[in-house]
């Protein structure tokens, strides 16, 4: 995965992250293929403030995967709607 340093991270728009919490902190960048793949892998390691926020992030990641031509296994946790704040 391409390194995303602090300077480059600040150049990204909030819409280029799967999740922005209530404090404005941005999580799971999805601006390029390698970061989308990383967001898929780290989705269940991320804590969300609500089920709705987790579901919104899940849909954004799936949309970004489709945009970048990434096939998501139907059996993966991210392919199914979220049922908890964080997978345990």
Buried (B, 14 or more C-beta within 10 A) or exposed (E): EEEBEEEEEEEBEEEBBBBBBEEEEBBBBBBBBBBBBBBBEEBBEBEBEEEEBBBBBBBBBBEBBEEBEBEBEEEEEBEEEBEEBEEE
